[in-house]
């Protein structure tokens, strides 16, 4: 399955290690991750050293190509929210991951949306187990 993995970049990189671990897990499950760079610790909150136009066009193309969008929402990110909305408008399967220990609450735009599969997790291991069930 082609997966677009979304996680905060300019909104903060506190969970980059979690992103990397989740991306590695998904690869081990034989999924193709279109957005490996989200888990790249060398990319700081200033983002990639590419033009905004390039990143927008690339990400829209990758979203369109994906079979499913998995978004980690424990850090508030306008970009991740936009990606989720775009994916829903395109009829993509959407899975949102949210750590229950986060000081940020899940927005009702996700928790109240029947078109989104919300996974609440406590540990990365827990997130992996739940993802495995949802992805089959």
C-alpha positions in Angstrom: 0.0 0.0 0.0 1.3 3.5 -0.8 1.2 5.5 2.4 1.5 9.3 2.8 2.7 9.7 6.4 2.0 13.2 7.7 3.6 14.7 10.8 4.6 18.1 12.1 7.6 19.8 10.6 7.4 23.6 10.9 4.9 23.1 13.8 7.7 21.5 15.8 9.8 18.4 15.6 9.4 17.0 19.1 8.0 13.7 17.8 10.4 13.1 14.9 11.8 10.0 16.6 8.2 8.6 16.9 7.6 9.4 13.2 10.8 7.6 12.2 9.8 4.5 14.3 6.3 4.4 12.8 7.6 4.8 9.3 10.1 2.0 9.8 7.4 -0.2 11.2 5.2 0.5 8.1 8.0 -0.4 5.8 8.6 -3.6 7.7 4.9 -4.4 7.0 5.7 -4.0 3.3 4.1 -0.7 2.7 5.6 2.0 0.5 6.1 5.2 2.4 5.9 8.2 0.0 7.0 10.7 2.7 10.1 9.2 4.4 11.4 12.7 5.0 8.9 13.4 7.7 10.9 11.0 9.9 14.3 12.5 9.0 15.8 14.0 12.2 18.1 16.2 10.1 15.1 18.3 9.1 14.4 20.8 11.8 11.4 23.1 12.4 12.6 25.4 9.7 11.7 22.7 7.2 13.5 21.4 4.2 15.9 23.5 2.2 13.7 23.6 -0.8 11.3 26.2 -2.1 7.8 26.3 -0.7 6.4 26.0 -4.2 8.4 22.8 -4.7 7.3 21.3 -1.4 3.6 22.1 -2.0 3.6 20.6 -5.6 5.5 17.5 -4.5 3.3 16.9 -1.5 0.0 17.4 -3.4 1.3 14.9 -6.0 2.3 12.4 -3.3 -1.1 12.8 -1.6 -2.8 12.2 -4.9 -0.7 9.1 -5.5 -1.3 7.6 -2.0 -3.7 4.8 -1.1 -3.9 5.9 2.5 -2.9 8.9 4.6 -1.6 8.3 8.1 -1.3 11.5 10.1 0.3 11.8 13.6 -1.7 14.7 15.2 -0.2 14.9 18.7 1.5 18.2 17.7 -0.7 20.9 16.3 0.2 21.5 12.7 -1.7 23.6 10.1 0.1 21.7 7.4 -1.0 18.3 8.7 -4.6 19.6 9.1 -4.5 20.8 5.5 -3.2 17.4 4.3 -6.0 15.6 6.1 -8.6 17.9 4.6 -7.1 17.5 1.1 -7.0 13.7 1.5 -10.6 13.6 2.6 -11.7 15.7 -0.4 -9.9 13.2 -2.7 -11.7 10.3 -1.0 -8.5 8.8 0.5 -8.6 6.4 3.5 -7.4 8.5 6.5 -5.9 7.2 9.8 -5.0 9.7 12.5 -2.7 8.8 15.4 -2.9 10.8 18.6 -1.0 10.1 21.8 -3.4 10.3 24.7 -0.5 11.7 26.8 -0.2 14.8 24.5 -1.0 18.1 26.1 -2.9 18.8 22.9 -6.5 17.5 22.6 -7.8 16.0 19.4 -9.7 18.6 17.4 -13.4 17.7 16.9 -12.7 18.1 13.1 -10.9 14.8 13.5 -12.6 13.0 16.4 -16.1 14.0 15.2 -15.4 13.0 11.6 -16.8 9.6 10.6 -14.6 9.6 7.5 -11.4 9.4 9.7 -10.2 6.4 11.6 -8.8 7.8 14.9 -6.3 5.7 16.8 -5.6 6.9 20.3 -2.4 5.4 21.7 -0.2 5.5 24.7 3.1 4.1 23.4 4.6 3.6 20.0 4.2 -0.2 20.5 0.5 0.4 21.1 0.3 2.6 17.9 2.0 -0.1 15.9 -0.4 -2.8 17.2 -3.5 -0.7 16.4 -2.1 0.3 12.9 -1.5 -3.4 12.1 -5.2 -4.2 12.9 -6.5 -1.2 10.9 -4.3 -1.8 7.9 -5.0 -5.6 7.8 
